[in-house]
Amino acid sequence: MSSPSVTRRHVFLGSLAAAAASKVQAQESEIRVAFIGTGGRGGSLIRSTLAQPAAKVMAVCDLKGDRLDRAATTTARDKPKTTRDWKEVLSMADVDAVYIATPCDLHVEMAIAALEAGKHVYCEKPIGIQPAEIGRLLEVARKSSKVFVTGQQMRSLTYRAALVEKIREGLLGEVMMVKAQRHSSDDLNHQGGSSDWFFDARRSGDVLVEQSVHNLDQINWLIGSRPAFASGFGGVMKWKDQPPGRTSMDGYTLSYEYANGVKVSYTNVFFHPAGLPGGGAYTYIYGTKGALDCDSCLFYPEGRGAQPIEAAKKPQPAENMNEKHVEAFLNQIRGKGKAPAGIEEGATGALTAILGREAIYNKRVMRWVDLGVNI
Ligand SMILES: NC(=O)c1ccc[n+]([C@@H]2O[C@H](COP(=O)([O-])OP(=O)(O)OC[C@H]3O[C@@H](n4cnc5c(N)ncnc54)[C@H](O)[C@@H]3O)[C@@H](O)[C@H]2O)c1
């Protein structure tokens, strides 16, 4: 049991901390937010937002009753409106910003309507799954005075930002090639919370667009360019008709040539046995002076016997990129800085993935210009 003096000291320190927190609250202007889609990702965005000062949840919206109830419970502090109608959320004058975390095929329509209703928008990745609709959103977002952030939260990793800086400063010499992968030992849950849309490529954009947009966006960022050409092959090889009607691939291999000449090789599979070496995800960048492992942050200089060098410090414990990304969104609304993934990064990331998907679907080399989007 703690002594009375220790207890009093804790109370004293606790009240100091509370006073400091309320000062932060008082200093920040309140931002009134709403969530459209409160499933797996929407739930995570709610938690990240509740961790921020001066963000008030005015509404939560979902078609599914259980998801809506859960969101209402998590946000009970703010007593938000609950609704199944996303247009009702956009008509609320006391909502400044909306988060969109619905299935991917709904993003563009909802994001355009939200911007047109005068709301700041945090739209989950991929911002869209077809080039033409992305072009439409790009046009509206560019003209809007409202903040648009896409959920490519890996852009909020400070160690990755430090690596980008090192690469720009010439750490690697001339960047020549990237080798990256995302290999899982199992498929996504066939009966999971997102299985009603995730395996349907018309709704998700295919797993390449839905998931690998993160990995491909990181490559775009690290090498400071976007593809000019893509080719690739893939399909459903192991998890045929699982779940029934599945159209989303379970394995594919992609090759890109970037506008700056860098060549990229990327694979994504859902059947890499757990015991087989070489699983998981990595991104290696090769330059004329050596190669960089973008996860360990180790740079391997050219030459026999050369020792790896730590190119950036990875924070320990790992930084919470989800919270940082939400914080950057709210800060940009308050006029403090620019969030690291806006409309241009969102559109370029989604289009990079779509270019690869179309190359695979059409079994031919696709050119960026074929996408027909002005970016
Ligand atoms: N940034 C990330 O790391 C990350 C991680 C996971 C998912 N995501 C993205 O977030 C989005 C949602 O994914 P999820 O895993 O949360 O899926 P989910 O299925 O768990 O949640 C989606 C929710 O949207 C609701 N919904 C569907 N249509 C709606 C409508 N018309 N109006 C209101 N609600 C509606 C569904 O009922 C469901 O609860 C997807 O775009 C996905 O790619 C991003």
The ligand as an SDF file (V2000), in Angstrom:
LIG
                    3D

 44 48  0  0  0  0  0  0  0  0999 V2000
   -5.5980    3.4960  -43.3840 N   0  0  0  0  0  0  0  0  0  0  0  0
   -5.5910    2.2380  -43.0240 C   0  0  0  0  0  0  0  0  0  0  0  0
   -4.6000    1.6920  -42.5370 O   0  0  0  0  0  0  0  0  0  0  0  0
   -6.8370    1.4180  -43.2100 C   0  0  0  0  0  0  0  0  0  0  0  0
   -6.9860    0.2050  -42.5160 C   0  0  0  0  0  0  0  0  0  0  0  0
   -8.1570   -0.5200  -42.7360 C   0  0  0  0  0  0  0  0  0  0  0  0
   -9.1170   -0.0690  -43.6290 C   0  0  0  0  0  0  0  0  0  0  0  0
   -8.9220    1.0990  -44.2790 N   0  0  0  0  0  0  0  0  0  0  0  0
   -9.9180    1.6220  -45.2320 C   0  0  0  0  0  0  0  0  0  0  0  0
  -11.0520    2.0770  -44.4970 O   0  0  0  0  0  0  0  0  0  0  0  0
  -12.2400    1.8220  -45.2200 C   0  0  0  0  0  0  0  0  0  0  0  0
  -13.1710    0.9710  -44.3630 C   0  0  0  0  0  0  0  0  0  0  0  0
  -12.5440   -0.2520  -44.0940 O   0  0  0  0  0  0  0  0  0  0  0  0
  -12.9540   -1.1240  -42.8020 P   0  0  0  0  0  0  0  0  0  0  0  0
  -11.9090   -2.1460  -42.6660 O   0  0  0  0  0  0  0  0  0  0  0  0
  -13.2710   -0.2380  -41.6800 O   0  0  0  0  0  0  0  0  0  0  0  0
  -14.2920   -1.8020  -43.3430 O   0  0  0  0  0  0  0  0  0  0  0  0
  -15.5530   -2.2190  -42.4770 P   0  0  0  0  0  0  0  0  0  0  0  0
  -16.3920   -3.0880  -43.3350 O   0  0  0  0  0  0  0  0  0  0  0  0
  -15.1060   -2.7350  -41.1540 O   0  0  0  0  0  0  0  0  0  0  0  0
  -16.2930   -0.8310  -42.2140 O   0  0  0  0  0  0  0  0  0  0  0  0
  -16.9680   -0.1310  -43.2190 C   0  0  0  0  0  0  0  0  0  0  0  0
  -18.2640    0.3920  -42.6000 C   0  0  0  0  0  0  0  0  0  0  0  0
  -18.9150    1.2380  -43.5320 O   0  0  0  0  0  0  0  0  0  0  0  0
  -20.3050    1.0400  -43.3630 C   0  0  0  0  0  0  0  0  0  0  0  0
  -21.0390    1.5130  -44.5430 N   0  0  0  0  0  0  0  0  0  0  0  0
  -21.1800    0.9120  -45.7490 C   0  0  0  0  0  0  0  0  0  0  0  0
  -21.9430    1.6660  -46.5630 N   0  0  0  0  0  0  0  0  0  0  0  0
  -22.3100    2.7550  -45.8480 C   0  0  0  0  0  0  0  0  0  0  0  0
  -23.1080    3.8920  -46.1330 C   0  0  0  0  0  0  0  0  0  0  0  0
  -23.7000    4.0410  -47.3280 N   0  0  0  0  0  0  0  0  0  0  0  0
  -23.2910    4.8100  -45.1660 N   0  0  0  0  0  0  0  0  0  0  0  0
  -22.7190    4.6550  -43.9350 C   0  0  0  0  0  0  0  0  0  0  0  0
  -21.9490    3.5880  -43.6040 N   0  0  0  0  0  0  0  0  0  0  0  0
  -21.7380    2.6620  -44.5490 C   0  0  0  0  0  0  0  0  0  0  0  0
  -20.4380   -0.4500  -43.1520 C   0  0  0  0  0  0  0  0  0  0  0  0
  -21.6780   -0.7890  -42.5520 O   0  0  0  0  0  0  0  0  0  0  0  0
  -19.2280   -0.7360  -42.2580 C   0  0  0  0  0  0  0  0  0  0  0  0
  -19.5490   -0.6970  -40.8760 O   0  0  0  0  0  0  0  0  0  0  0  0
  -11.8010    1.1490  -46.5180 C   0  0  0  0  0  0  0  0  0  0  0  0
  -11.6520    2.1070  -47.5030 O   0  0  0  0  0  0  0  0  0  0  0  0
  -10.4400    0.5630  -46.1840 C   0  0  0  0  0  0  0  0  0  0  0  0
   -9.6220    0.4580  -47.3050 O   0  0  0  0  0  0  0  0  0  0  0  0
   -7.8170    1.8580  -44.0670 C   0  0  0  0  0  0  0  0  0  0  0  0
  1  2  1  0
  2  3  2  0
  2  4  1  0
  4  5  1  0
  4 44  2  0
  5  6  2  0
  6  7  1  0
  7  8  2  0
  8  9  1  0
  8 44  1  0
  9 10  1  0
  9 42  1  0
 10 11  1  0
 11 12  1  0
 11 40  1  0
 12 13  1  0
 13 14  1  0
 14 15  2  0
 14 16  1  0
 14 17  1  0
 17 18  1  0
 18 19  2  0
 18 20  1  0
 18 21  1  0
 21 22  1  0
 22 23  1  0
 23 24  1  0
 23 38  1  0
 24 25  1  0
 25 26  1  0
 25 36  1  0
 26 27  1  0
 26 35  1  0
 27 28  2  0
 28 29  1  0
 29 30  1  0
 29 35  2  0
 30 31  1  0
 30 32  2  0
 32 33  1  0
 33 34  2  0
 34 35  1  0
 36 37  1  0
 36 38  1  0
 38 39  1  0
 40 41  1  0
 40 42  1  0
 42 43  1  0
M  CHG  2   8   1  16  -1
M  END
$$$$
